[in-house]
Amino acid sequence: MVTSKVIIALDFSERQQVLDLVSRLDPQECRLKVGKELFTSYGPQIVRDLQALGFEIFLDLKFHDIPNTVYKAIRAAADLGVWMVNVHASGGRTMLTQARQAINDSQNKPLLIAVTILTSLSASEVAEIGYGQDVANQVKHLARLSYECGLDGVVCSAQEANIIKSVTVPEFLTVTPGIRLADATKDDQTRVMTPEAAVANGADYLVIGRPITQADNPLAVLQEINFSLR
């Protein structure tokens, strides 16, 4: 059983880059995130290839569509045997409940989480989109909606993890991108936090990409992060 809180983001365009990286990792030390670029290029087979190597997969496709379409997409993801799958909370109550129903109707039951506000968005960009609340309140609103619809948790900034648990329940999962090591750059993320600070603020899972994937020794960095969180 994998006990690590770390989910490594496989933000690569080429299959061989992925395989070269994961050959240097231990499936007992982390889980892997397959996102839109990789899945669009190689489809379900890349997920199967990584599962065959022993890794549990977070399928990060952020489904956001009419309820029936999302239901069918979640059923397909569940049949693929992934560990976690996600949707956009802003798809609304009916879409969220249909996504939950898809998990209930499937033999394999991955964790189902919803994206609140992308961690790349600043407060001014959230206002520009037209949300009537500031970032923190909009995140809380979407997290409560996701909880009411029976989802297992949300994707959010680590800065908001403790707030989300305060308006739901402690068991409601918080999956947090925007994790950077203390000496790392922010890259294209706006709301970032170190692994230790994120967990202290209520994060259950940490999505980490470049600090591990671009390291000279990815496994050593991963193990150092895991050790720091024990």
NUZA-643904 format. One record per residue (C-alpha): x, y, z; chain; residue number from 1; residue in three letters. Coordinates in steps of 0.05 Angstrom, whole numbers, plus 32768, in hexadecimal, padded with zeros to 4 digits. Example, Ala and Ser with C-alpha at 12.3 -4.5 7.8 and 13.67 -1.06 7.14 Angstrom:
BEGIN
TORNU	X	Y	Z	chain	resi	resn
TORNU	80F6	7FA6	809C	A	1	ALA;
TORNU	8111	7FEB	808F	A	2	SER;
***
This chain:
BEGIN
TORNU	X	Y	Z	chain	resi	resn
TORNU	8000	8000	8000	A	1	MET;
TORNU	801A	8045	7FED	A	2	VAL;
TORNU	801D	8073	8029	A	3	THR;
TORNU	8041	80AE	8008	A	4	SER;
TORNU	801B	80EF	8001	A	5	LYS;
TORNU	8041	80FF	7FC1	A	6	VAL;
TORNU	8021	80FC	7F7C	A	7	ILE;
TORNU	8055	8109	7F45	A	8	ILE;
TORNU	803B	8131	7F0A	A	9	ALA;
TORNU	8052	8112	7EC9	A	10	LEU;
TORNU	8052	8152	7EA0	A	11	ASP;
TORNU	8076	8136	7E64	A	12	PHE;
TORNU	8066	8134	7E1A	A	13	SER;
TORNU	808B	80F4	7E09	A	14	GLU;
TORNU	807D	80AE	7E22	A	15	ARG;
TORNU	80C7	809C	7E26	A	16	GLN;
TORNU	80D3	80D7	7E55	A	17	GLN;
TORNU	809E	80BC	7E83	A	18	VAL;
TORNU	80BA	8075	7E82	A	19	LEU;
TORNU	8101	808F	7E8D	A	20	ASP;
TORNU	80E9	80B5	7ECB	A	21	LEU;
TORNU	80BE	807F	7EEA	A	22	VAL;
TORNU	80F6	804C	7EE1	A	23	SER;
TORNU	811B	8076	7F15	A	24	ARG;
TORNU	80E1	8078	7F46	A	25	LEU;
TORNU	80C2	8047	7F77	A	26	ASP;
TORNU	8076	803A	7F73	A	27	PRO;
TORNU	8075	8031	7FBF	A	28	GLN;
TORNU	808F	8078	7FC8	A	29	GLU;
TORNU	805D	80A0	7F9E	A	30	CYS;
TORNU	8022	80A0	7F6F	A	31	ARG;
TORNU	8021	80BE	7F28	A	32	LEU;
TORNU	7FF5	80F2	7F07	A	33	LYS;
TORNU	7FE4	80EB	7EBE	A	34	VAL;
TORNU	7FC9	812B	7EA2	A	35	GLY;
TORNU	7FAC	8146	7E61	A	36	LYS;
TORNU	7FEC	814A	7E37	A	37	GLU;
TORNU	8003	8104	7E45	A	38	LEU;
TORNU	7FBD	80E5	7E41	A	39	PHE;
TORNU	7FAD	8109	7E00	A	40	THR;
TORNU	7FEE	80F1	7DE1	A	41	SER;
TORNU	7FEC	80A8	7DF7	A	42	TYR;
TORNU	7FA6	809A	7E11	A	43	GLY;
TORNU	7F93	8065	7E44	A	44	PRO;
TORNU	7FCF	803A	7E32	A	45	GLN;
TORNU	8000	8067	7E56	A	46	ILE;
TORNU	7FD6	805E	7E95	A	47	VAL;
TORNU	7FD8	8012	7E8C	A	48	ARG;
TORNU	8023	8014	7E80	A	49	ASP;
TORNU	802F	8039	7EC1	A	50	LEU;
TORNU	7FFF	800D	7EE8	A	51	GLN;
TORNU	8025	7FD0	7ECE	A	52	ALA;
TORNU	8063	7FED	7EEF	A	53	LEU;
TORNU	803E	7FEF	7F31	A	54	GLY;
TORNU	802A	8038	7F35	A	55	PHE;
TORNU	7FE6	8052	7F4B	A	56	GLU;
TORNU	7FCC	8088	7F1C	A	57	ILE;
TORNU	7FA8	80C9	7F27	A	58	PHE;
TORNU	7F86	80D7	7EE4	A	59	LEU;
TORNU	7F85	8123	7EE2	A	60	ASP;
TORNU	7F56	8134	7EA8	A	61	LEU;
TORNU	7F29	8165	7ECE	A	62	LYS;
TORNU	7EE8	814F	7EAD	A	63	PHE;
TORNU	7EB8	8189	7EA3	A	64	HIS;
TORNU	7E7D	817C	7E75	A	65	ASP;
TORNU	7E33	816B	7E75	A	66	ILE;
TORNU	7E21	8139	7EAD	A	67	PRO;
TORNU	7E16	80FD	7E80	A	68	ASN;
TORNU	7E58	8106	7E5C	A	69	THR;
TORNU	7E7E	810C	7E9E	A	70	VAL;
TORNU	7E5A	80CE	7EB9	A	71	TYR;
TORNU	7E73	80A6	7E7E	A	72	LYS;
TORNU	7EB9	80C2	7E82	A	73	ALA;
TORNU	7EBF	80B2	7ECC	A	74	ILE;
TORNU	7EA6	806B	7EBE	A	75	ARG;
TORNU	7EDC	8063	7E8A	A	76	ALA;
TORNU	7F11	807D	7EBA	A	77	ALA;
TORNU	7EF9	804E	7EF1	A	78	ALA;
TORNU	7EFB	8013	7EC0	A	79	ASP;
TORNU	7F43	8026	7EB1	A	80	LEU;
TORNU	7F53	8018	7EFA	A	81	GLY;
TORNU	7F6F	805C	7F0E	A	82	VAL;
TORNU	7F78	806E	7F57	A	83	TRP;
TORNU	7F5C	80B5	7F51	A	84	MET;
TORNU	7F36	80DE	7F1E	A	85	VAL;
TORNU	7F1D	8126	7F1D	A	86	ASN;
TORNU	7EE9	8156	7F03	A	87	VAL;
TORNU	7EDE	81A1	7F06	A	88	HIS;
TORNU	7EB2	81B5	7F41	A	89	ALA;
TORNU	7E98	81EF	7F17	A	90	SER;
TORNU	7E74	81BC	7EEB	A	91	GLY;
TORNU	7E3B	81C1	7F1E	A	92	GLY;
TORNU	7E14	8195	7F4D	A	93	ARG;
TORNU	7DF4	8167	7F19	A	94	THR;
TORNU	7E36	8159	7EF7	A	95	MET;
TORNU	7E58	814B	7F3A	A	96	LEU;
TORNU	7E22	811C	7F51	A	97	THR;
TORNU	7E24	80F7	7F0E	A	98	GLN;
TORNU	7E6F	80F0	7F16	A	99	ALA;
TORNU	7E64	80D2	7F5B	A	100	ARG;
TORNU	7E30	80A3	7F3F	A	101	GLN;
TORNU	7E61	808C	7F0A	A	102	ALA;
TORNU	7E91	8076	7F41	A	103	ILE;
TORNU	7E59	8054	7F67	A	104	ASN;
TORNU	7E45	802E	7F29	A	105	ASP;
TORNU	7E8C	8016	7F1A	A	106	SER;
TORNU	7EB0	7FD8	7F33	A	107	GLN;
TORNU	7EF0	7FFF	7F3E	A	108	ASN;
TORNU	7EE4	803C	7F69	A	109	LYS;
TORNU	7F1A	8071	7F62	A	110	PRO;
TORNU	7F1B	80AE	7F8F	A	111	LEU;
TORNU	7EF2	80E6	7F70	A	112	LEU;
TORNU	7F09	812D	7F7B	A	113	ILE;
TORNU	7EF6	8171	7F5F	A	114	ALA;
TORNU	7F21	81AB	7F49	A	115	VAL;
TORNU	7F0D	81EB	7F6D	A	116	THR;
TORNU	7F37	8225	7F52	A	117	ILE;
TORNU	7F76	8216	7F2A	A	118	LEU;
TORNU	7FB5	8226	7F52	A	119	THR;
TORNU	7FD0	824C	7F16	A	120	SER;
TORNU	7F9A	8281	7F1D	A	121	LEU;
TORNU	7FA8	82C1	7F44	A	122	SER;
TORNU	7F72	82E8	7F6A	A	123	ALA;
TORNU	7F6D	831A	7F31	A	124	SER;
TORNU	7F63	82E3	7EFE	A	125	GLU;
TORNU	7F2D	82C3	7F28	A	126	VAL;
TORNU	7F09	8306	7F2A	A	127	ALA;
TORNU	7F13	830F	7EDF	A	128	GLU;
TORNU	7EF0	82CD	7ED1	A	129	ILE;
TORNU	7EB3	82E9	7EF4	A	130	GLY;
TORNU	7EB0	82C5	7F37	A	131	TYR;
TORNU	7E8E	82F1	7F69	A	132	GLY;
TORNU	7EB7	82DA	7FA4	A	133	GLN;
TORNU	7F01	82DD	7FB3	A	134	ASP;
TORNU	7F2C	829F	7FA9	A	135	VAL;
TORNU	7F26	8283	7FEF	A	136	ALA;
TORNU	7EDA	828A	7FF2	A	137	ASN;
TORNU	7ED1	826F	7FAC	A	138	GLN;
TORNU	7EFC	8233	7FBE	A	139	VAL;
TORNU	7ED4	8227	7FFE	A	140	LYS;
TORNU	7E92	822C	7FD7	A	141	HIS;
TORNU	7EA8	81F9	7FA2	A	142	LEU;
TORNU	7EC5	81CB	7FD7	A	143	ALA;
TORNU	7E84	81CA	7FFE	A	144	ARG;
TORNU	7E5E	81BB	7FBF	A	145	LEU;
TORNU	7E8C	8182	7FAE	A	146	SER;
TORNU	7E85	8166	7FF5	A	147	TYR;
TORNU	7E39	816B	7FF2	A	148	GLU;
TORNU	7E3B	8144	7FB0	A	149	CYS;
TORNU	7E61	810A	7FD0	A	150	GLY;
TORNU	7EA6	8115	7FB2	A	151	LEU;
TORNU	7EE3	80FD	7FD8	A	152	ASP;
TORNU	7F08	813F	7FD7	A	153	GLY;
TORNU	7F21	8179	7FAE	A	154	VAL;
TORNU	7F5E	8193	7F89	A	155	VAL;
TORNU	7F72	81D5	7FA8	A	156	CYS;
TORNU	7FAC	81FF	7FBD	A	157	SER;
TORNU	7FCF	81E7	7FFC	A	158	ALA;
TORNU	7FC1	822D	8017	A	159	GLN;
TORNU	7F76	821C	8017	A	160	GLU;
TORNU	7F7A	81D4	8030	A	161	ALA;
TORNU	7F6C	81E3	8079	A	162	ASN;
TORNU	7F33	8212	8067	A	163	ILE;
TORNU	7F12	81DC	803D	A	164	ILE;
TORNU	7F15	81AA	8076	A	165	LYS;
TORNU	7EF6	81DD	80A4	A	166	SER;
TORNU	7EB8	81E4	8076	A	167	VAL;
TORNU	7EB2	8199	8067	A	168	THR;
TORNU	7ECF	8162	8092	A	169	VAL;
TORNU	7F17	814F	80A3	A	170	PRO;
TORNU	7F12	8110	8078	A	171	GLU;
TORNU	7F01	8138	8039	A	172	PHE;
TORNU	7F41	8132	8010	A	173	LEU;
TORNU	7F6B	816D	7FF9	A	174	THR;
TORNU	7F98	8160	7FBD	A	175	VAL;
TORNU	7FC8	8199	7FB5	A	176	THR;
TORNU	7FF1	81AE	7F78	A	177	PRO;
TORNU	801E	81EA	7F7C	A	178	GLY;
TORNU	804F	81C6	7FA9	A	179	ILE;
TORNU	8096	81E0	7FA5	A	180	ARG;
TORNU	80D4	81D0	7FCD	A	181	LEU;
TORNU	80F0	8208	7FF7	A	182	ALA;
TORNU	8126	821B	7FC5	A	183	ASP;
TORNU	80FC	8211	7F85	A	184	ALA;
TORNU	80DD	8244	7F56	A	185	THR;
TORNU	8091	824C	7F51	A	186	LYS;
TORNU	8091	823F	7F05	A	187	ASP;
TORNU	8049	824B	7EEC	A	188	ASP;
TORNU	8028	8241	7F30	A	189	GLN;
TORNU	800F	827C	7F58	A	190	THR;
TORNU	7FF7	825F	7F9B	A	191	ARG;
TORNU	8030	8231	7FB2	A	192	VAL;
TORNU	8049	8211	7FF2	A	193	MET;
TORNU	8080	81E1	8009	A	194	THR;
TORNU	806E	8197	8017	A	195	PRO;
TORNU	8076	819E	8062	A	196	GLU;
TORNU	804D	81DE	8066	A	197	ALA;
TORNU	8017	81C0	8039	A	198	ALA;
TORNU	800D	8183	8064	A	199	VAL;
TORNU	800E	81AE	80A3	A	200	ALA;
TORNU	7FD6	81D7	8083	A	201	ASN;
TORNU	7FAB	8199	8076	A	202	GLY;
TORNU	7FC1	817F	8032	A	203	ALA;
TORNU	7FB5	8134	802A	A	204	ASP;
TORNU	7FD9	812A	7FE7	A	205	TYR;
TORNU	8010	8154	7FC7	A	206	LEU;
TORNU	8015	815A	7F7B	A	207	VAL;
TORNU	805E	8167	7F6B	A	208	ILE;
TORNU	807B	816A	7F25	A	209	GLY;
TORNU	80BA	818F	7F11	A	210	ARG;
TORNU	80DD	818E	7F56	A	211	PRO;
TORNU	80DF	8142	7F4F	A	212	ILE;
TORNU	80DB	8135	7F04	A	213	THR;
TORNU	8113	8166	7EF2	A	214	GLN;
TORNU	8141	8151	7F2B	A	215	ALA;
TORNU	8183	812E	7F1E	A	216	ASP;
TORNU	816D	80F7	7F4D	A	217	ASN;
TORNU	8120	80F6	7F4E	A	218	PRO;
TORNU	811B	80BB	7F7F	A	219	LEU;
TORNU	8149	80DD	7FB1	A	220	ALA;
TORNU	8120	811D	7FB0	A	221	VAL;
TORNU	80DF	80F4	7FB7	A	222	LEU;
TORNU	80FB	80CD	7FF1	A	223	GLN;
TORNU	8113	810D	8013	A	224	GLU;
TORNU	80CD	812B	800C	A	225	ILE;
TORNU	80AC	80EC	8027	A	226	ASN;
TORNU	80DD	80EA	8062	A	227	PHE;
TORNU	80CF	8133	8072	A	228	SER;
TORNU	8084	8124	8078	A	229	LEU;
TORNU	8089	80EA	80A8	A	230	ARG;
***
